[in-house]
Amino acid sequence: MTVLKDATVVARKQHRCDLCDGIIGKGERYRYLKFVDEEGVCTNHIHLHCIELSDTLELSLMDFEEAVYNYCSEHGIAKRPFSELVKIVWEATK
């Protein structure tokens, strides 16, 4: 994988976070990644708290969803939309 751009930017329009599938609202700061892999050029829009959580838990982006669900299961956190679970785990691990 070759990274073409890795920047924290302000959303000019609404996006979906590629980690939690939550809304990145217009005017919200987020991480923008553009890279080339075997599938071609790809872009990712990611909440800053999702990046922080993946760094805190020392996760690769591939392990993110599984780790969030495991944390919630271990701590008795009820099922909710995934983007809400991410915020709960992020708050708990600060």
trRosetta pair geometry for C-beta under 8 A, 3 or more apart (Angstrom, degrees):
i j d omega theta_ij theta_ji phi_ij phi_ji
1 35 5.3 19 -179 165 100 133
1 36 7.0 163 -155 81 55 49
1 37 4.6 -18 -103 -91 85 94
2 35 6.2 164 83 -162 45 81
2 36 4.7 -4 56 53 99 98
2 37 7.8 -180 22 -72 63 50
3 6 5.4 -5 179 -37 133 113
3 33 6.9 -68 -138 -159 99 93
3 34 7.5 102 -167 79 61 52
3 35 4.8 -41 -106 -100 49 102
4 34 4.5 -58 70 107 108 97
4 35 5.8 -180 8 -97 83 35
4 36 6.4 79 -38 -18 112 89
4 41 7.4 -3 -3 -137 150 99
5 32 6.6 -18 120 116 112 98
5 33 6.9 170 91 -150 68 32
5 34 4.2 32 42 38 100 107
6 31 7.5 -6 -167 -173 72 98
6 32 7.6 177 -142 88 29 58
6 33 5.4 13 -107 -111 73 78
6 34 7.9 -139 -59 32 50 62
7 31 7.5 163 89 -152 33 57
7 32 5.3 -13 65 58 82 98
8 29 5.9 21 173 -180 100 106
8 30 7.2 -177 -150 94 66 22
8 31 5.7 -39 -97 -95 67 62
8 32 7.6 151 -110 14 17 79
8 48 7.0 42 -131 -93 114 111
9 29 7.1 172 91 -146 27 64
9 30 6.6 -27 64 64 72 69
9 31 7.9 107 19 -130 75 17
9 32 4.9 6 15 -5 124 127
10 27 6.3 -15 -178 -152 104 33
10 28 7.2 161 -150 81 64 24
10 29 5.5 -40 -93 -90 66 64
10 30 8.0 114 -117 18 23 72
11 14 6.8 57 162 -98 138 25
11 15 5.9 -137 -127 5 125 105
11 24 5.3 163 -68 136 149 103
11 25 6.5 154 69 101 146 34
11 26 5.4 -127 111 -121 105 34
11 27 6.3 -38 65 19 87 23
11 28 5.1 14 17 54 121 74
11 29 7.7 -147 -8 -82 80 16
11 30 6.0 43 -50 13 101 118
11 45 7.8 69 -98 -159 107 129
12 26 6.8 -12 154 -140 19 88
13 26 5.7 -20 -132 -95 23 100
14 23 6.1 -29 -162 -163 109 100
14 24 6.7 150 -160 80 54 61
14 25 6.0 -22 -109 -128 85 39
14 26 5.6 -56 -56 -42 67 82
15 23 7.7 135 77 -161 42 52
15 24 4.3 -11 64 57 90 116
15 30 7.1 -132 60 59 132 165
15 45 4.1 -57 146 128 148 166
16 21 5.8 -8 -180 -152 111 51
16 22 7.3 155 -154 78 66 24
16 23 6.7 -46 -104 -101 58 44
16 24 6.9 -175 -97 10 7 90
16 45 6.9 108 73 73 42 120
17 20 4.8 12 94 48 132 81
17 21 6.2 -84 69 -28 80 10
17 22 5.0 12 22 53 123 74
17 23 7.6 -31 -9 23 90 5
17 24 5.6 119 -59 -42 80 102
17 30 7.4 -141 -99 -143 88 134
17 45 6.3 -111 -110 108 41 81
17 46 5.6 75 -154 -131 87 42
17 47 4.7 -21 -107 -19 140 92
17 50 5.9 137 -177 -14 137 155
17 83 7.0 123 45 -113 129 109
18 21 7.9 37 -130 -73 17 54
18 44 4.4 -91 30 -148 155 88
18 45 6.0 122 -17 53 97 56
18 46 5.7 -60 44 -76 90 83
19 46 5.3 58 -8 -133 111 102
19 47 7.0 -102 50 31 115 89
19 50 4.2 149 69 176 144 143
19 51 7.9 180 -13 -58 155 54
19 54 7.1 -110 -133 -46 151 129
19 61 6.7 -106 -100 -152 103 94
19 64 5.4 -64 -155 132 106 161
19 65 7.8 -168 -175 -58 69 79
19 86 7.3 113 119 -118 105 153
20 47 6.5 -19 26 15 122 128
20 50 5.4 -141 -17 -94 110 130
20 68 8.0 110 -105 -69 94 173
20 82 5.5 -169 -163 123 74 96
20 83 4.3 107 144 -104 114 67
20 85 8.0 -170 -143 63 112 80
20 86 4.2 -70 -106 -11 138 157
21 82 6.0 59 42 70 110 123
21 83 6.0 -115 75 -54 67 103
22 47 6.6 10 68 -41 117 137
22 81 7.7 111 -89 133 88 118
22 82 7.7 -137 -47 91 88 78
22 83 2.8 120 -69 -134 108 140
22 84 7.9 137 -91 -39 125 49
22 86 7.1 -123 -17 46 131 133
23 83 7.6 49 9 -157 59 168
24 28 5.3 -146 -174 79 72 130
24 30 4.8 0 -147 -60 140 153
24 45 5.7 -122 19 150 155 118
24 47 6.2 -161 -90 -78 99 75
25 28 4.6 94 61 -19 75 123
28 47 8.0 -33 147 -120 131 78
29 48 6.0 19 107 -34 95 133
30 45 5.7 37 130 -175 142 82
30 46 6.2 161 180 74 98 38
30 47 5.8 -60 -123 -103 98 31
30 48 6.2 -134 -118 -35 43 77
31 44 7.6 -4 108 109 91 98
31 45 7.6 150 79 -159 55 38
31 46 4.5 -24 63 66 104 96
31 47 7.7 3 17 84 90 13
31 48 6.3 125 -28 -89 92 61
31 51 5.2 79 -10 -50 149 146
32 43 7.1 -18 -169 -168 84 101
32 44 7.3 160 -155 83 39 58
32 45 6.1 -7 -104 -105 70 66
32 46 8.0 -179 -75 24 28 75
33 43 6.7 156 86 -157 57 51
33 44 4.3 3 55 51 106 103
33 46 7.1 21 0 3 109 116
34 41 6.9 1 -175 -173 92 96
34 42 7.3 174 -150 89 49 46
34 43 4.9 -15 -100 -102 76 82
34 44 7.9 -163 -69 22 38 66
35 41 7.5 169 92 -149 31 55
35 42 5.7 -18 65 61 77 90
35 43 8.0 150 19 -90 62 38
35 44 7.9 3 13 1 104 103
36 40 6.8 -63 -143 171 77 29
36 41 5.4 -33 -95 -92 78 60
36 42 7.4 149 -101 15 26 77
37 40 7.4 -11 61 40 60 24
37 42 6.3 -9 18 6 103 126
39 42 6.5 52 81 -54 111 117
46 50 5.2 -117 -179 78 93 124
46 51 5.5 100 125 -53 123 96
47 50 4.2 96 63 -1 94 103
47 51 7.1 -159 94 -4 54 80
47 86 7.7 118 58 126 143 141
48 51 5.7 -52 -152 36 37 111
48 52 6.2 39 150 -20 68 106
49 52 5.4 -50 -143 39 36 115
49 53 6.2 40 155 -22 66 104
49 86 7.2 122 114 139 106 103
49 87 6.7 40 122 -108 151 67
49 90 4.7 45 173 -162 109 164
50 53 5.8 -51 -145 36 30 111
50 54 6.4 28 156 -17 63 105
50 64 7.4 40 -175 -162 97 142
50 86 5.9 -8 -98 178 87 141
50 90 7.6 -78 -80 -75 38 134
51 54 5.9 -57 -148 38 30 108
51 55 6.3 28 153 -17 65 108
52 55 5.7 -58 -150 39 30 111
52 56 6.1 33 153 -23 67 107
52 90 6.6 76 86 -145 106 111
53 56 5.5 -51 -142 35 32 113
53 57 6.2 12 164 -1 66 110
53 64 7.8 89 104 -145 106 100
53 68 7.7 42 148 -86 140 103
53 86 6.5 -162 29 -169 169 87
53 89 6.3 77 -145 106 135 102
53 90 4.5 -82 -73 -95 119 89
53 93 6.6 101 -129 60 80 136
54 57 6.3 -62 -140 50 27 98
54 59 4.6 -96 -153 64 74 102
54 60 7.8 -37 -173 132 114 7
54 61 6.3 10 -149 -92 155 60
54 64 5.3 -39 -98 -101 109 109
55 58 7.2 20 -177 -79 33 43
56 90 7.9 131 29 -131 146 64
56 93 5.1 124 135 135 146 128
57 67 5.6 126 151 159 152 149
57 71 8.0 -89 -107 -57 141 136
57 93 6.9 -33 -59 -161 89 167
59 63 4.5 -137 -160 81 101 107
59 64 5.4 128 128 -81 143 61
59 67 5.3 -108 -94 -2 143 159
60 63 5.1 85 54 9 78 101
60 64 7.7 -108 96 -36 46 79
61 64 5.6 -17 -160 -23 43 122
63 66 5.6 -68 -164 51 61 111
63 67 5.4 59 143 -27 89 111
64 67 6.0 -67 -150 37 23 108
64 68 6.5 20 159 -18 64 108
65 68 5.9 -57 -149 34 30 109
65 69 6.4 24 157 -12 65 108
65 82 7.2 -20 -132 -152 94 136
66 69 6.0 -60 -149 41 30 108
66 70 6.2 30 154 -20 66 109
67 70 5.6 -53 -143 37 31 112
67 71 6.3 34 157 -22 65 104
68 71 5.8 -53 -149 33 29 112
68 72 6.5 26 154 -16 63 108
68 82 7.1 83 109 -160 145 88
68 85 5.6 105 162 125 115 113
68 86 5.7 -36 -130 -90 146 68
68 89 5.4 -141 -135 3 81 161
69 72 5.8 -57 -148 39 31 111
69 73 6.2 33 154 -21 66 108
69 85 7.5 31 -84 151 53 156
70 73 5.7 -56 -146 37 30 113
70 74 6.2 27 157 -16 66 109
71 74 5.9 -60 -147 40 27 109
71 75 6.1 -1 162 4 65 117
71 77 7.6 11 117 20 75 132
71 89 5.0 80 100 -121 147 124
71 92 7.8 162 164 77 127 139
72 75 6.2 -73 -139 52 25 94
72 77 3.9 -87 -150 64 82 114
72 85 5.4 -37 -70 -153 144 119
72 88 7.4 72 -99 88 101 129
72 89 6.8 -80 -58 -65 84 111
73 76 7.9 34 -177 -66 25 29
73 77 7.7 -62 -41 44 23 80
75 92 7.4 50 -170 -170 174 167
77 80 7.8 -65 154 8 97 109
77 85 6.7 125 126 -131 134 90
77 88 6.0 143 -149 126 147 150
77 89 7.9 -125 15 -64 170 82
80 84 4.3 -74 130 81 128 131
80 85 5.6 160 66 -53 98 84
80 88 7.8 99 49 -13 141 138
81 84 4.8 88 66 6 82 105
81 85 7.3 -153 96 -7 42 87
82 85 5.4 -54 -149 35 38 114
82 86 6.4 44 153 -24 68 100
83 86 5.7 -46 -151 28 33 116
83 87 6.9 33 151 -17 61 102
84 87 5.8 -54 -154 35 36 110
84 88 6.5 37 150 -20 67 105
85 88 5.6 -54 -149 35 35 113
85 89 6.3 29 156 -14 68 106
86 89 6.0 -58 -147 40 29 106
86 90 6.0 33 154 -22 65 110
87 90 5.5 -52 -142 37 30 115
87 91 6.3 32 157 -20 64 105
88 91 6.0 -55 -150 35 27 109
88 92 6.3 23 153 -17 63 111
89 92 5.6 -59 -146 40 32 112
89 93 6.1 14 161 -9 68 114
90 93 6.3 -70 -144 43 24 99
90 94 7.0 47 154 -50 61 91
91 94 6.1 -35 -158 -7 32 115
